[in-house]
Amino acid sequence: MTVHAYAIVRLDLSGSQGDAHVASLEALAASRRVQLAAGGVLLAQSDSSFCQLLAGLDFEAVDVVMVPSAAQIKGWLGVLRHSAEVWTALLPQRWPRCRVMASQTAESVPRPM
């Protein structure tokens, strides 16, 4: 089974290490035989472009989101894990997908106090 992944580098957080971070994701994909979706490593220039990038991705098409480090997705890890596993390259770690089941029961709306 082929694993498909989005690989994302936030250049605003990578600074002068941007090229090295891209290379680390490409190496991780090659070593794990992961096919990169979207034609290769995706780049975001800022927090707002990262948000726009995520909004435009089809998470049904991938199994994994790869980033250089957890710092690149600070505040987004939980959100991403609802759609895919998350892998980091620089300190190899894996966060499994965690799909939360919606509650099967409803509660009444609280009354005003």
C-alpha positions in Angstrom: 0.0 0.0 0.0 1.4 3.4 -1.0 1.3 6.1 1.7 0.4 9.6 0.4 1.5 12.7 2.3 1.5 16.4 2.3 4.9 17.7 3.3 4.9 21.3 4.5 7.6 23.8 5.5 6.8 27.2 7.1 9.6 29.4 5.7 8.9 32.1 8.3 9.8 29.6 11.0 12.6 27.8 9.2 14.6 31.0 8.5 17.9 30.2 7.0 17.3 26.5 7.4 14.5 26.4 4.8 16.4 24.5 2.2 17.6 22.0 4.8 14.0 21.5 6.1 12.8 20.8 2.6 15.6 18.3 2.1 14.8 16.6 5.4 11.2 16.1 4.4 12.2 14.8 0.9 14.6 12.4 2.6 12.0 11.2 5.1 9.5 10.5 2.2 12.1 8.6 0.2 13.3 6.5 3.2 9.7 5.5 4.1 8.6 5.2 0.4 6.0 7.9 0.8 4.5 9.6 -2.2 4.3 13.3 -1.8 1.0 14.8 -2.9 0.8 18.1 -4.6 4.0 17.4 -6.5 6.5 17.9 -3.6 7.1 19.9 -0.5 4.6 22.7 0.0 5.9 26.1 1.3 4.1 28.6 3.4 5.6 32.1 3.9 3.7 33.1 7.0 1.0 32.1 9.5 -1.7 33.5 7.2 -0.4 31.7 4.1 -0.1 28.5 6.2 -3.8 28.8 7.1 -4.8 29.4 3.5 -2.6 26.5 2.4 -4.4 24.1 4.9 -7.8 25.4 3.8 -7.1 24.4 0.2 -5.8 20.9 0.8 -7.8 17.7 0.2 -7.1 15.7 3.3 -9.1 12.8 1.9 -6.2 12.3 -0.5 -3.5 11.7 2.1 -2.6 9.5 5.0 0.1 11.7 6.5 1.2 15.3 7.0 4.9 15.7 7.3 6.6 18.8 8.8 10.2 19.4 9.8 9.3 19.8 13.5 6.3 20.1 15.8 7.2 23.8 16.2 6.1 24.3 12.6 2.6 23.4 13.4 2.3 24.8 17.0 -1.4 25.1 17.7 -2.4 23.0 14.7 -1.3 19.5 15.7 -4.7 18.5 17.2 -6.5 19.9 14.1 -4.3 18.1 11.7 -4.6 14.8 13.6 -8.3 14.7 12.8 -7.4 14.3 9.1 -4.1 12.5 9.0 -1.1 11.2 11.0 1.5 13.8 11.6 5.2 13.0 11.2 8.2 15.2 12.0 11.5 14.8 10.2 14.2 16.5 12.3 13.3 14.7 15.5 11.5 11.7 14.0 8.2 11.4 15.7 4.7 10.2 14.8 1.3 11.4 16.1 -1.4 9.0 15.0 -4.7 10.1 13.5 -7.3 10.6 16.2 -10.8 10.8 14.9 -13.2 11.7 17.7 -16.6 10.2 17.5 -19.4 12.7 17.7 -21.6 12.4 20.8 -24.7 10.2 20.1 -26.8 12.1 22.6 -27.7 15.7 22.7 -28.1 17.9 25.8 -30.5 20.7 26.2 -29.2 24.3 25.8 -28.6 25.8 29.3 -31.2 28.3 30.6 -30.2 31.8 31.3 -29.1 32.4 34.9 
